[in-house]
């Protein structure tokens, strides 16, 4: 299948087409030279798009990595045959790096405060991975290694607070465990509208309206079909409401309804 045919089949928008075209270029360069390659940082939705594309190509050797397990924003690493995954992730000069900023303990900074200050340096979102706030006064920023010189020399702080900066080894990152609420419910059928209603404490009609308006994604891809079947392991996100994961589908209740165990991120 040609590059154009792949893009015609998998790109749902002009923006996604540009993204996937760049991914194909990175992959082709890596394969032609026999060297590792990588994309910029990708959102979960972009990762889903890239995964669909690579699956259609026979799954060339790759992995998603954001500096630590369960990271949200990740680069896609393309690996030559001679490079093992473990060696790629352990490479101290790999494409993913981190910076730690120490602020005064009384600085009550948010993710938005940090991101705004970083983008004020001229860095794009694609150059930045997850932003971690392990405790008051401490910030850890995952970024492309190419961006380290800018971060370490030009990032002075956020808001009125100054920061003391240093490069941080990836194994010293301190992600906080996610806060989740377990929801047990039953639905007449495991349709997207019914499961979203259970996960986000909505009426089914409200969930259906959100789906129809394009605010709901299934496995990080926009889904406009309220009757789409949902299975164990699926991730449902809704703009303004957050994310929930289908952890279990234990079976049928005595009344013939589908039992669900969901985790909603809070």
Sine and cosine of phi, psi and omega as CSV:
sin_phi,cos_phi,sin_psi,cos_psi,sin_omega,cos_omega
0.00,0.00,0.73,-0.68,-0.02,-1.00
-0.97,0.25,0.23,-0.97,0.04,-1.00
-0.85,0.52,-0.69,0.73,-0.01,-1.00
-0.89,0.46,-0.67,0.74,0.00,-1.00
-0.90,0.43,-0.64,0.76,0.05,-1.00
-0.88,0.47,-0.71,0.71,-0.01,-1.00
-0.92,0.38,-0.64,0.77,0.02,-1.00
-0.88,0.48,-0.59,0.81,-0.07,-1.00
-0.98,0.18,-0.58,0.82,-0.19,-0.98
-0.95,-0.30,-0.35,0.93,-0.03,-1.00
-0.99,0.12,0.82,-0.58,-0.01,-1.00
-1.00,-0.08,-0.18,0.98,-0.03,-1.00
-0.44,-0.90,0.20,-0.98,0.04,-1.00
-0.89,0.45,-0.62,0.78,0.02,-1.00
-0.91,0.42,-0.67,0.75,0.01,-1.00
-0.93,0.37,-0.55,0.84,0.02,-1.00
-0.90,0.44,-0.67,0.74,0.03,-1.00
-0.89,0.46,-0.71,0.71,0.02,-1.00
-0.85,0.53,-0.78,0.63,-0.07,-1.00
-0.93,0.38,-0.56,0.83,0.05,-1.00
-0.89,0.45,-0.65,0.76,0.02,-1.00
-0.93,0.38,-0.60,0.80,0.05,-1.00
-0.89,0.45,-0.69,0.72,0.02,-1.00
-0.89,0.47,-0.61,0.79,0.03,-1.00
-0.91,0.41,-0.67,0.74,0.03,-1.00
-0.89,0.45,-0.69,0.73,0.01,-1.00
-0.89,0.45,-0.72,0.70,-0.02,-1.00
-0.88,0.47,-0.65,0.76,0.01,-1.00
-0.91,0.42,-0.68,0.74,0.02,-1.00
-0.89,0.46,-0.69,0.72,-0.04,-1.00
-0.94,0.33,-0.61,0.79,-0.05,-1.00
-0.94,0.33,-0.53,0.85,-0.04,-1.00
-0.99,-0.12,-0.24,0.97,-0.04,-1.00
0.93,0.37,0.57,0.82,-0.02,-1.00
-0.79,-0.62,0.34,-0.94,0.05,-1.00
-0.89,0.45,0.50,-0.87,0.09,-1.00
-0.63,-0.77,0.21,-0.98,0.00,-1.00
-0.35,-0.94,0.39,-0.92,0.11,-0.99
-1.00,0.00,0.12,-0.99,0.26,-0.97
-0.93,0.37,-0.03,-1.00,0.06,-1.00
-0.93,0.38,0.65,-0.76,-0.03,-1.00
-0.88,-0.47,0.62,-0.79,0.12,-0.99
-0.95,0.30,0.24,-0.97,0.06,-1.00
-0.82,0.57,-0.62,0.78,0.03,-1.00
-0.91,0.40,-0.64,0.77,0.04,-1.00
-0.93,0.38,-0.60,0.80,0.06,-1.00
-0.88,0.47,-0.63,0.77,0.04,-1.00
-0.89,0.45,-0.65,0.76,0.03,-1.00
-0.89,0.46,-0.71,0.70,-0.01,-1.00
-0.91,0.40,-0.63,0.78,0.03,-1.00
-0.87,0.49,-0.69,0.72,0.03,-1.00
-0.87,0.49,-0.66,0.75,0.02,-1.00
-0.90,0.44,-0.74,0.67,-0.05,-1.00
-0.93,0.37,-0.55,0.83,0.08,-1.00
-0.88,0.48,-0.64,0.77,0.00,-1.00
-0.93,0.36,-0.31,0.95,-0.01,-1.00
-0.99,-0.13,0.17,0.99,0.00,-1.00
1.00,0.04,0.30,0.95,0.05,-1.00
0.83,0.56,0.92,0.40,0.13,-0.99
-0.85,0.52,0.45,-0.89,-0.12,-0.99
-0.86,0.51,0.88,-0.47,-0.03,-1.00
-0.37,-0.93,0.23,-0.97,0.15,-0.99
-0.39,-0.92,0.43,-0.90,0.04,-1.00
-0.99,-0.17,0.70,-0.72,-0.08,-1.00
-0.53,-0.85,0.75,-0.66,0.01,-1.00
-0.83,-0.56,0.32,0.95,0.06,-1.00
0.98,-0.21,-0.38,0.92,0.03,-1.00
-0.36,-0.93,0.38,-0.92,0.01,-1.00
-0.86,0.50,0.58,-0.81,0.04,-1.00
0.93,0.37,0.30,0.95,0.11,-0.99
-0.90,0.43,0.44,-0.90,-0.03,-1.00
-1.00,0.02,-0.81,0.58,0.02,-1.00
-1.00,0.01,0.76,-0.65,-0.09,-1.00
-0.63,-0.78,0.45,-0.90,0.20,-0.98
-1.00,-0.01,0.39,-0.92,0.15,-0.99
-0.98,-0.18,0.90,-0.44,0.01,-1.00
-1.00,-0.05,0.75,-0.66,0.10,-1.00
-0.97,-0.23,0.83,-0.56,-0.13,-0.99
-0.93,-0.36,0.74,-0.67,0.13,-0.99
-0.95,0.32,0.24,-0.97,-0.07,-1.00
-0.86,0.51,-0.50,0.87,-0.10,-1.00
-0.99,0.13,-0.10,0.99,-0.09,-1.00
-0.94,-0.34,0.86,-0.51,0.05,-1.00
-0.98,0.17,0.47,-0.88,0.00,-1.00
-0.83,0.56,-0.71,0.70,-0.06,-1.00
-0.87,0.50,-0.64,0.77,0.00,-1.00
-0.94,0.35,-0.60,0.80,0.02,-1.00
-0.90,0.43,-0.67,0.74,-0.03,-1.00
-0.96,0.29,-0.46,0.89,-0.03,-1.00
-1.00,0.03,-0.08,1.00,-0.05,-1.00
-0.91,0.42,0.90,-0.44,-0.02,-1.00
-0.92,0.38,-0.23,0.97,0.05,-1.00
-0.93,-0.36,0.37,0.93,0.02,-1.00
-0.91,0.42,0.12,-0.99,-0.13,-0.99
-0.95,0.30,-0.27,0.96,-0.03,-1.00
-0.97,-0.24,0.77,-0.64,-0.01,-1.00
-0.69,-0.72,0.03,-1.00,-0.01,-1.00
-0.55,-0.84,0.49,-0.87,0.06,-1.00
-0.81,-0.58,0.65,-0.76,0.07,-1.00
-0.94,-0.34,0.75,-0.66,0.06,-1.00
-0.91,-0.42,0.82,-0.58,0.03,-1.00
-0.97,-0.24,0.87,-0.49,0.00,-1.00
-0.95,-0.32,0.22,-0.98,0.14,-0.99
-0.84,0.54,0.58,-0.82,-0.08,-1.00
-0.86,0.52,-0.46,0.89,-0.04,-1.00
-0.99,0.13,-0.07,1.00,0.01,-1.00
-0.95,0.32,0.90,-0.43,0.00,-1.00
-0.98,-0.20,0.99,0.16,-0.09,-1.00
-0.99,-0.12,0.58,-0.81,0.03,-1.00
-0.96,-0.27,0.19,-0.98,0.08,-1.00
-0.82,0.57,-0.66,0.75,-0.02,-1.00
-0.91,0.42,-0.62,0.78,0.03,-1.00
-0.86,0.50,-0.73,0.68,-0.04,-1.00
-0.91,0.41,-0.73,0.68,-0.03,-1.00
-0.88,0.48,-0.67,0.74,0.01,-1.00
-0.88,0.48,-0.66,0.75,0.00,-1.00
-0.92,0.38,-0.57,0.82,0.00,-1.00
-0.95,0.32,-0.68,0.73,0.00,-1.00
-0.94,0.33,-0.37,0.93,0.10,-0.99
-0.91,0.41,-0.28,0.96,0.06,-1.00
-0.99,0.14,-0.11,0.99,-0.06,-1.00
0.99,-0.12,0.06,1.00,0.06,-1.00
-0.97,0.23,0.63,-0.77,0.06,-1.00
-1.00,0.04,0.27,-0.96,0.03,-1.00
-0.89,0.45,-0.49,0.87,-0.01,-1.00
-0.93,0.37,-0.31,0.95,0.02,-1.00
-1.00,0.05,-0.15,0.99,-0.13,-0.99
-0.88,-0.47,0.71,-0.70,0.08,-1.00
-1.00,-0.07,-0.64,-0.77,-0.02,-1.00
-0.96,0.29,0.49,-0.87,0.11,-0.99
-0.91,-0.41,0.87,-0.49,-0.08,-1.00
-0.95,-0.31,0.67,-0.75,0.05,-1.00
-0.82,-0.57,0.98,0.20,-0.12,-0.99
-0.89,0.46,-0.55,0.83,0.00,-1.00
-0.34,-0.94,0.28,-0.96,0.01,-1.00
-0.83,0.55,0.73,-0.69,0.03,-1.00
1.00,0.03,-0.02,1.00,-0.02,-1.00
-0.78,-0.63,0.74,-0.67,0.01,-1.00
-0.72,-0.70,0.68,-0.73,0.06,-1.00
-0.82,-0.57,0.81,-0.58,-0.07,-1.00
-0.89,-0.46,0.84,-0.55,0.11,-0.99
-1.00,0.00,0.69,-0.72,-0.08,-1.00
-0.47,-0.88,0.23,-0.97,0.15,-0.99
-0.91,0.41,0.64,-0.77,-0.03,-1.00
-0.84,0.54,-0.54,0.84,0.02,-1.00
-0.88,0.47,-0.36,0.93,-0.03,-1.00
-1.00,0.00,-0.13,0.99,-0.05,-1.00
-0.84,0.54,-0.71,0.71,-0.01,-1.00
-0.84,0.54,-0.63,0.78,0.02,-1.00
-0.92,0.39,-0.72,0.70,-0.03,-1.00
-0.88,0.47,-0.74,0.67,-0.12,-0.99
-0.96,0.27,-0.42,0.91,-0.05,-1.00
-0.98,-0.19,-0.40,0.91,-0.13,-0.99
-0.89,-0.46,-0.36,0.93,-0.02,-1.00
-0.98,0.19,0.93,-0.36,-0.06,-1.00
-0.99,-0.13,-0.36,0.93,-0.02,-1.00
0.38,-0.92,-0.28,-0.96,-0.02,-1.00
-0.70,-0.72,0.73,-0.69,-0.04,-1.00
0.89,0.46,-0.73,-0.69,0.03,-1.00
-1.00,-0.04,0.07,1.00,-0.07,-1.00
-0.99,-0.15,0.76,-0.65,0.06,-1.00
-1.00,0.04,0.45,-0.89,-0.04,-1.00
-0.81,-0.58,0.53,-0.85,0.17,-0.98
-0.98,-0.19,0.84,-0.55,-0.20,-0.98
-0.93,-0.36,0.50,-0.86,0.12,-0.99
-0.37,-0.93,0.47,-0.88,0.11,-0.99
-0.94,0.35,0.60,-0.80,-0.06,-1.00
-0.85,-0.53,0.82,-0.57,0.10,-0.99
-0.86,0.52,0.60,-0.80,-0.07,-1.00
-0.87,0.49,-0.51,0.86,-0.02,-1.00
-0.97,0.25,-0.02,1.00,0.07,-1.00
-0.98,-0.22,0.04,1.00,0.07,-1.00
-0.89,0.45,0.54,-0.84,-0.08,-1.00
-0.81,-0.58,0.94,0.35,0.03,-1.00
-0.93,0.38,0.64,-0.77,0.05,-1.00
-0.99,0.14,0.64,-0.77,0.05,-1.00
-0.89,0.46,0.64,-0.77,-0.02,-1.00
-0.91,0.41,0.54,-0.84,0.07,-1.00
-1.00,-0.08,0.85,-0.52,-0.04,-1.00
-0.77,-0.63,0.44,-0.90,0.09,-1.00
-0.90,-0.44,0.81,-0.59,0.01,-1.00
-1.00,0.09,0.76,-0.65,-0.02,-1.00
-0.86,-0.52,0.79,-0.61,0.08,-1.00
-0.91,-0.41,0.82,-0.57,-0.08,-1.00
-0.45,-0.89,0.12,-0.99,0.10,-1.00
-0.78,-0.62,0.51,-0.86,0.04,-1.00
-0.74,-0.67,0.41,-0.91,0.00,-1.00
-0.90,0.44,-0.61,0.80,0.05,-1.00
-0.46,-0.89,0.53,-0.85,-0.07,-1.00
-0.98,0.21,0.83,0.56,0.07,-1.00
-0.99,0.13,0.40,-0.92,-0.03,-1.00
-0.86,0.51,-0.69,0.72,-0.03,-1.00
-0.90,0.43,-0.63,0.78,-0.01,-1.00
-0.94,0.35,-0.68,0.73,-0.02,-1.00
-0.94,0.34,-0.65,0.76,0.05,-1.00
-0.89,0.45,-0.63,0.77,0.04,-1.00
-0.87,0.49,-0.68,0.73,0.02,-1.00
-0.92,0.39,-0.67,0.74,-0.08,-1.00
-0.94,0.34,-0.55,0.84,-0.07,-1.00
-0.94,-0.34,0.20,0.98,0.03,-1.00
0.83,0.56,0.80,0.60,0.01,-1.00
-0.87,-0.50,0.26,-0.97,0.22,-0.98
-0.96,0.27,0.39,-0.92,-0.01,-1.00
-0.91,0.42,-0.58,0.82,0.00,-1.00
-0.92,0.39,-0.62,0.79,0.04,-1.00
-0.92,0.40,-0.67,0.74,0.03,-1.00
-0.89,0.46,-0.67,0.74,0.01,-1.00
-0.89,0.45,-0.61,0.80,0.01,-1.00
-0.92,0.39,-0.63,0.77,0.04,-1.00
-0.91,0.42,-0.63,0.78,0.03,-1.00
-0.90,0.44,-0.72,0.69,-0.03,-1.00
-0.90,0.44,-0.47,0.89,-0.02,-1.00
-1.00,0.07,0.01,1.00,0.05,-1.00
0.99,0.13,0.29,0.96,-0.04,-1.00
-1.00,-0.05,-0.08,1.00,-0.06,-1.00
-0.92,-0.40,0.70,-0.72,0.06,-1.00
-0.86,-0.52,0.60,-0.80,0.09,-1.00
-0.92,-0.39,0.87,-0.50,-0.08,-1.00
0.81,0.59,0.66,0.75,0.12,-0.99
0.94,0.33,0.23,0.97,0.11,-0.99
-0.88,-0.48,0.74,-0.67,0.01,-1.00
-0.82,0.58,0.72,-0.69,0.01,-1.00
-0.76,-0.65,0.84,-0.55,-0.03,-1.00
-0.98,-0.21,0.07,1.00,-0.06,-1.00
-0.98,-0.21,0.95,-0.31,-0.02,-1.00
-0.90,0.43,-0.44,0.90,-0.05,-1.00
-1.00,-0.05,0.15,0.99,0.04,-1.00
-0.87,0.49,0.74,-0.68,-0.03,-1.00
-0.97,0.26,0.66,-0.75,-0.02,-1.00
-0.92,-0.39,0.63,-0.78,-0.05,-1.00
-0.78,-0.62,0.17,-0.99,0.04,-1.00
-0.84,0.54,0.70,-0.71,-0.01,-1.00
1.00,-0.06,-0.22,0.97,0.00,-1.00
-0.94,0.35,0.52,-0.86,0.00,-1.00
-0.91,-0.42,0.80,-0.60,0.02,-1.00
-0.91,-0.41,0.81,-0.59,0.07,-1.00
-0.84,-0.54,0.54,-0.84,0.02,-1.00
-0.67,-0.74,0.81,-0.58,0.00,-1.00
-0.84,0.54,0.82,-0.57,0.01,-1.00
1.00,-0.03,-0.25,0.97,-0.04,-1.00
-0.88,-0.47,-0.34,0.94,0.06,-1.00
0.97,-0.26,-0.58,-0.82,-0.16,-0.99
-0.68,-0.73,0.58,-0.81,0.17,-0.99
-0.67,-0.74,0.48,-0.88,-0.07,-1.00
-0.85,-0.53,0.69,-0.72,0.07,-1.00
-0.99,0.14,0.98,-0.21,-0.06,-1.00
-0.99,0.16,-0.63,0.77,-0.02,-1.00
-0.55,-0.84,0.49,-0.87,0.20,-0.98
-0.80,-0.60,0.99,0.11,-0.18,-0.98
-0.89,0.45,-0.40,0.92,-0.01,-1.00
0.61,-0.79,-0.48,-0.88,-0.04,-1.00
-0.97,-0.24,0.60,-0.80,0.10,-0.99
-0.98,0.21,0.10,-1.00,0.01,-1.00
-0.89,0.46,-0.40,0.91,0.01,-1.00
-1.00,-0.05,0.14,0.99,0.07,-1.00
0.99,0.12,0.23,0.97,0.03,-1.00
-1.00,-0.04,0.45,-0.89,0.00,-1.00
-0.99,0.15,0.82,-0.57,0.02,-1.00
-1.00,0.09,0.60,-0.80,-0.02,-1.00
-0.74,-0.68,0.58,-0.81,0.23,-0.97
-0.85,-0.52,0.90,-0.43,-0.06,-1.00
-0.90,-0.43,0.47,-0.88,0.17,-0.98
-0.87,-0.49,0.87,-0.49,0.05,-1.00
-0.98,-0.20,0.77,-0.64,0.00,-1.00
-0.99,0.16,0.77,-0.64,-0.08,-1.00
-0.84,-0.54,0.00,0.00,0.00,0.00
